[in-house]
Amino acid sequence: MEDPRPALGTERARNERLLADVERSMRDVSDARQDANSDDEHDPEGATLAWERGSLGAGTYGTCAVGGEPIPAARLAAVPWAATCVAHA
């Protein structure tokens, strides 16, 4: 078997670039909304965006808001903003 380190290093570098792009994109969205007069109560996207940023910052992203169990990775892959597991959806 070949040494997997070069392939793993390449994959890690690719993932780090992707992560940097996502972080930059999230900052851009956040910066664009900063001075906006958004009304989360009446804006269907406002509450979702605020919850996603809050759960990521609090370390609760991927945890069911009803039962507290982990939300399956397949569900999060399909619905990244899912707040509940399948059983509580």
C-alpha positions as CSV (number, residue, x, y, z in Angstrom):
1,M,0.0,0.0,0.0
2,E,1.2,3.5,-0.9
3,D,1.9,6.1,1.8
4,P,-1.5,7.8,2.3
5,R,0.0,11.0,3.7
6,P,0.4,12.9,0.4
7,A,-3.2,12.2,-0.5
8,L,-4.4,13.1,2.9
9,G,-2.4,16.3,2.9
10,T,-3.9,17.3,-0.5
11,E,-7.4,16.6,0.8
12,R,-6.7,18.6,4.0
13,A,-5.5,21.6,2.0
14,R,-8.6,21.4,-0.3
15,N,-10.9,21.3,2.7
16,E,-9.1,24.2,4.4
17,R,-9.6,26.3,1.2
18,L,-13.3,25.3,1.1
19,L,-13.7,26.2,4.8
20,A,-12.1,29.6,4.3
21,D,-14.4,30.2,1.4
22,V,-17.5,29.3,3.5
23,E,-16.3,31.5,6.4
24,R,-15.7,34.4,4.0
25,S,-19.2,33.9,2.5
26,M,-20.8,33.8,6.0
27,R,-19.0,37.0,7.0
28,D,-20.2,38.7,3.8
29,V,-23.8,37.7,4.5
30,S,-23.5,38.8,8.1
31,D,-21.9,42.1,7.1
32,A,-24.6,42.8,4.5
33,R,-27.3,42.3,7.1
34,Q,-25.7,44.2,9.8
35,D,-27.1,47.6,8.9
36,A,-30.3,46.2,7.5
37,N,-33.6,47.0,9.2
38,S,-34.6,43.3,9.3
39,D,-37.6,42.2,11.2
40,D,-37.0,38.6,12.3
41,E,-40.6,38.2,13.4
42,H,-42.0,39.0,10.0
43,D,-39.0,38.0,7.8
44,P,-39.2,34.2,7.1
45,E,-35.4,34.0,6.5
46,G,-34.4,36.3,9.4
47,A,-35.2,33.9,12.2
48,T,-33.6,31.0,10.4
49,L,-30.4,32.9,9.8
50,A,-30.3,34.2,13.4
51,W,-30.8,30.6,14.7
52,E,-28.1,29.1,12.5
53,R,-25.5,31.7,13.6
54,G,-26.5,31.3,17.3
55,S,-26.4,27.5,17.3
56,L,-23.1,27.4,15.6
57,G,-21.6,30.0,18.1
58,A,-23.2,28.2,21.0
59,G,-22.0,24.8,19.9
60,T,-25.5,23.3,19.7
61,Y,-25.7,23.0,15.9
62,G,-26.7,19.4,15.0
63,T,-28.5,18.9,18.3
64,C,-32.3,18.4,18.3
65,A,-34.1,21.4,19.8
66,V,-36.8,19.1,21.2
67,G,-35.1,16.1,22.6
68,G,-31.5,17.1,22.7
69,E,-30.2,14.1,20.7
70,P,-27.8,14.5,17.8
71,I,-29.4,15.2,14.5
72,P,-28.2,12.5,12.0
73,A,-25.5,13.7,9.6
74,A,-27.6,12.6,6.6
75,R,-30.5,14.9,7.7
76,L,-28.1,17.8,8.2
77,A,-26.6,17.1,4.8
78,A,-30.0,17.2,3.2
79,V,-31.4,20.1,5.4
80,P,-28.5,22.0,7.0
81,W,-30.9,24.3,8.9
82,A,-32.7,21.4,10.5
83,A,-33.5,22.2,14.2
84,T,-34.9,18.8,15.0
85,C,-34.2,15.1,14.5
86,V,-36.4,13.1,12.1
87,A,-38.5,11.8,15.0
88,H,-39.3,15.3,16.2
89,A,-39.7,16.9,12.7
